[in-house]
Amino acid sequence: MLPGQKRIQSSFGYKNHISIDVEYGFIRRYQVTDASVHDSQVLGALLDVQNQGEEVWIDSAYPSESIEWILQILQFLSHINERAYRNHPLTAKHKEDNRERSQVRGKVEHVFGHWVNEMGGKLMHSIGKQSVKATIGVNNLVYNFKRYAFWDNKNPKAVG
């Protein structure tokens, strides 16, 4: 069998890259790509200059001078986690900074946790990239409706 095959039937992986509103947890932007696409390749599509916040909280997959430069030009304040390298472990200060950043950044993981626990998981039974994109788009929309209902029930004046 070839890699990516299960019982002679090929399977393909896709990623749902998202940008959320930190305060309310709504998905503001998303991009669907093949699983082989590195997260940093879609960062530009996820940045939202109309978002009221000027801070960007992203994980250690993104650090590069070019990304820092782009964020600076767009006037975003970068909060990229520090990365350890071989023979260069993180300092205690970097670990503490990463821990603080991860508390905000971890809110994105709640979206995917909700998908798994409340919306039937991440496995899609779709054929073709367009079908998968549509399914992921609908799931993102359903997630936002659920977030809206949550905030509307919690505090009707906060969302409306």
C-alpha positions in Angstrom: 0.0 0.0 0.0 1.1 3.6 -0.6 1.2 6.2 2.1 -2.2 7.8 2.5 -4.0 4.7 1.5 -6.3 2.7 3.7 -7.6 -0.7 2.5 -6.6 0.2 -1.1 -8.7 3.4 -1.0 -6.8 6.6 -1.1 -7.4 9.3 1.5 -6.3 12.9 1.5 -5.8 15.3 4.3 -6.9 18.9 4.5 -6.3 21.7 7.1 -8.7 24.3 8.4 -6.6 27.3 9.2 -8.6 29.8 11.2 -8.4 33.3 12.7 -10.6 34.0 15.7 -11.8 36.9 17.7 -10.1 36.4 21.0 -12.8 38.2 23.1 -15.8 36.2 21.8 -14.3 33.3 20.0 -15.9 33.8 16.6 -14.1 32.5 13.5 -13.3 35.7 11.6 -11.4 34.2 8.6 -10.5 30.7 7.5 -8.6 29.0 4.7 -8.8 25.4 3.7 -5.6 23.8 2.2 -4.1 20.4 1.6 -2.5 19.0 4.7 1.0 19.4 3.1 0.7 23.2 3.1 2.7 24.7 5.9 0.7 26.9 8.3 2.9 30.0 7.6 1.9 29.9 3.9 -1.7 31.1 4.6 -0.9 33.6 7.4 -1.6 36.5 5.0 -5.1 35.2 4.2 -5.9 35.0 7.9 -4.8 38.5 8.9 -7.7 40.8 9.3 -6.8 44.5 9.2 -10.5 45.3 10.0 -10.3 43.5 13.3 -10.2 45.9 16.2 -7.3 44.1 17.8 -3.8 44.8 16.6 -2.2 41.8 18.3 -1.4 38.5 16.5 -1.0 35.4 18.7 0.5 32.5 16.7 2.6 29.4 17.5 6.2 28.7 16.9 5.6 27.3 13.4 5.7 30.9 12.2 8.9 32.6 13.3 10.8 34.2 10.5 12.2 37.7 9.8 9.9 38.0 6.8 6.7 37.3 8.8 7.8 39.7 11.6 8.5 42.3 8.9 5.0 41.8 7.3 3.3 42.0 10.7 5.2 45.2 11.5 4.2 46.8 8.1 0.6 45.9 8.7 0.9 47.4 12.2 0.2 44.2 14.1 1.9 43.5 17.4 3.5 40.0 17.1 3.2 37.5 19.9 4.9 34.5 18.2 6.0 31.7 20.6 9.7 31.3 20.9 11.1 28.0 19.5 13.9 25.9 20.9 16.6 24.7 18.6 19.1 21.8 18.8 21.7 22.7 21.4 19.8 26.0 22.2 17.1 25.2 24.7 14.6 27.9 25.7 15.5 30.0 28.7 13.2 30.2 31.7 12.1 33.7 30.5 11.2 32.3 27.0 9.3 29.4 28.6 7.3 31.8 30.8 6.6 34.1 27.8 5.4 31.1 25.8 3.1 29.9 28.6 1.5 33.4 28.7 1.1 33.6 25.0 -0.3 30.1 24.8 -3.2 31.0 27.2 -4.5 33.4 24.5 -3.4 31.3 21.5 -5.0 28.2 23.0 -8.5 29.7 22.4 -8.1 28.6 18.8 -7.7 25.0 19.9 -11.2 25.3 21.6 -12.7 25.6 18.1 -11.2 22.3 17.0 -12.1 20.7 20.4 -15.7 21.8 19.8 -15.6 20.3 16.4 -14.6 16.9 17.8 -16.8 16.9 20.9 -19.9 18.6 19.7 -20.0 18.5 15.9 -19.2 14.9 15.0 -15.4 15.0 14.8 -12.9 16.1 12.2 -13.2 13.2 9.8 -15.0 14.2 6.5 -16.6 11.8 4.1 -16.4 14.0 1.1 -14.9 13.5 -2.3 -12.9 16.4 -3.8 -11.3 19.5 -2.5 -14.3 21.7 -3.3 -16.6 19.5 -1.4 -14.3 19.4 1.6 -13.9 23.2 1.5 -17.7 23.6 1.5 -18.1 21.2 4.4 -15.5 22.9 6.4 -17.0 26.3 5.6 -20.4 25.2 6.8 -18.9 23.7 10.0 -17.2 27.0 10.7 -20.5 28.8 10.1 -22.3 26.4 12.4 -19.6 26.9 15.0 -20.1 30.7 14.8 -23.9 30.3 15.2 -23.3 28.3 18.3 -20.9 30.9 19.7 -23.5 33.6 19.0 -26.2 31.6 20.8 -23.8 31.1 23.7 -23.1 34.8 24.1 -26.7 35.8 23.4 -27.9 33.5 26.3 -25.1 34.6 28.6 -25.4 38.4 28.0 -27.8 39.6 25.3 -26.3 43.1 25.2 -22.7 41.8 24.6 -23.3 40.5 21.1 -26.4 42.3 19.9 
